[in-house]
Amino acid sequence: MSASAMITRMAIALTMKIAPARHAEWTRAALAEMDEMPPDAGVDWALGLVIAAIKLRFSEPSMMFARAALATVAVVVTVDWTTANDTISLATLIVAAGTLGFRYPERKLPSTAVIGTALLVAHGVGDVWSWARPFYQCKALTASEFLLLAALIFPSAAGVNAGVGLRALFTSGA
């Protein structure tokens, strides 16, 4: 078996695993088209199927909270690491947590946990890999600084609960 045939088979198997069940017909149709492809285009076609299957998986409604949480964490960490202003970082954290709470009121606990520990984990990674530290941090964090970062769970919880409360306020009159 040639290397391209092996890559094609692995990509097809991966597509079958990744593609959501509700798109099984699409997967079968795409694989049926594969038989009509010229042999030299099989790898490109199969890798395209993998990319399409990943896009389908991440567009599933069940993945929307995960995508929103990852985007929110990215914003919080980026703002914290590009400014040395703690007030701006804290305000961003509270607004981001509130946004998640407003959009996903049924997921208060995961929202609080994800946003509240984002900076703690990011700074921990920065201490493990010194090249990954924010520009303003020249040395590893002390234990008391890590405790301070862990305490960010409280403003995160306040932000999430404020978002949930605002949503309840806006939807109660509707």
C-alpha positions in Angstrom: 0.0 0.0 0.0 1.4 3.4 -1.0 1.9 6.2 1.5 -0.8 8.3 -0.1 -3.3 5.5 0.1 -2.4 5.0 3.8 -2.9 8.7 4.5 -6.1 8.7 2.7 -7.5 5.7 4.7 -6.4 7.3 8.0 -8.1 10.6 7.0 -11.3 8.8 6.0 -11.3 6.9 9.4 -10.7 10.2 11.2 -13.5 11.8 9.3 -15.9 9.0 10.3 -14.9 9.5 14.0 -15.1 13.3 14.0 -18.2 14.0 11.9 -21.3 14.4 14.1 -23.9 11.6 13.9 -26.6 13.9 12.5 -24.3 14.5 9.5 -23.9 10.7 8.7 -25.6 11.1 5.3 -23.1 13.9 4.4 -20.2 11.7 5.4 -21.5 8.7 3.4 -22.1 11.0 0.3 -18.6 12.5 0.6 -17.0 9.1 0.9 -19.0 7.9 -2.1 -17.6 10.8 -4.1 -14.1 9.7 -3.0 -14.4 6.7 -5.3 -14.8 9.0 -8.3 -11.7 11.0 -7.5 -8.5 10.5 -9.5 -5.9 8.6 -7.4 -3.6 11.5 -7.1 -6.3 13.7 -5.7 -7.3 11.3 -2.9 -5.1 12.6 -0.2 -6.2 16.2 -0.8 -9.9 15.2 -0.9 -9.6 13.1 2.3 -7.8 15.9 4.2 -10.5 18.3 3.0 -13.1 15.9 4.5 -11.3 15.9 7.8 -11.3 19.8 7.9 -15.0 19.8 7.0 -15.8 17.3 9.7 -13.9 19.3 12.3 -15.9 22.4 11.3 -19.1 20.5 11.5 -18.2 19.2 15.0 -17.4 22.6 16.3 -20.6 24.1 14.9 -22.6 21.6 16.9 -24.9 23.4 19.5 -23.3 21.3 22.3 -19.9 22.9 21.4 -21.0 26.5 21.5 -20.4 26.9 25.2 -16.9 25.5 24.8 -16.1 27.8 21.9 -17.5 30.8 23.9 -15.5 29.9 27.0 -12.3 29.5 25.0 -12.7 32.8 23.3 -13.5 34.5 26.6 -10.4 33.0 28.2 -8.3 34.1 25.2 -9.6 37.7 25.6 -9.0 37.7 29.4 -5.4 36.3 29.1 -4.6 38.6 26.2 -5.7 41.7 27.9 -3.9 40.7 31.1 -0.7 39.9 29.4 -0.6 43.0 27.2 -1.3 45.6 29.9 0.3 45.9 33.3 -2.8 47.6 34.6 -4.6 45.4 37.1 -7.8 47.4 37.0 -8.2 46.9 33.3 -7.5 43.1 33.7 -10.0 42.8 36.5 -12.7 44.8 34.6 -12.1 42.6 31.6 -12.4 39.5 33.7 -15.7 40.6 35.3 -17.2 41.7 31.9 -16.1 38.5 30.2 -17.6 36.4 33.1 -20.8 38.5 33.0 -21.1 37.9 29.2 -20.8 34.1 29.7 -23.3 34.2 32.5 -25.7 36.3 30.4 -25.4 34.0 27.4 -25.3 30.7 29.3 -27.2 31.1 32.6 -27.6 27.4 33.0 -23.8 27.0 33.1 -22.9 29.3 36.0 -20.5 26.9 37.7 -18.4 26.0 34.6 -18.3 29.7 33.6 -17.1 30.7 37.0 -14.5 28.0 37.1 -13.1 28.6 33.6 -12.9 32.4 33.8 -11.9 32.5 37.4 -8.9 30.1 36.9 -7.8 31.3 33.5 -5.2 33.8 34.7 -4.0 31.4 37.4 -3.4 28.7 34.8 -1.9 31.1 32.3 0.6 32.4 34.8 1.4 28.9 35.9 2.2 28.0 32.3 4.3 31.2 32.2 6.3 30.0 35.2 6.8 26.6 33.7 8.0 28.0 30.4 9.6 31.3 31.1 9.3 32.4 27.5 5.6 32.3 27.9 5.4 34.9 30.6 3.7 38.3 30.1 6.0 41.1 29.2 5.8 42.8 32.6 6.7 39.7 34.6 10.4 39.3 35.0 10.5 36.5 37.6 8.4 33.6 38.7 5.4 34.3 40.8 5.5 33.8 44.5 3.1 31.6 46.4 1.2 34.7 47.7 0.9 36.0 44.1 -0.6 32.6 43.0 -3.1 32.8 45.9 -4.0 36.3 44.7 -4.7 34.9 41.2 -6.7 32.0 42.7 -8.8 34.6 44.5 -10.0 35.9 41.1 -12.6 33.1 41.3 -14.6 35.5 43.4 -14.9 38.5 41.0 -15.5 35.9 38.3 -18.4 34.4 40.2 -19.8 38.0 40.8 -19.5 38.7 37.1 -21.2 35.4 36.1 -24.0 36.0 38.6 -24.4 39.6 37.4 -24.8 38.3 33.8 -27.4 35.7 34.9 -29.2 38.4 36.8 -29.3 40.8 33.9 -30.6 38.1 31.6 -33.3 37.3 34.1 -34.1 41.0 34.3 -34.3 41.4 30.5 -36.3 38.2 29.9 -38.8 38.5 32.8 -40.6 41.4 31.1 -40.8 39.6 27.7 
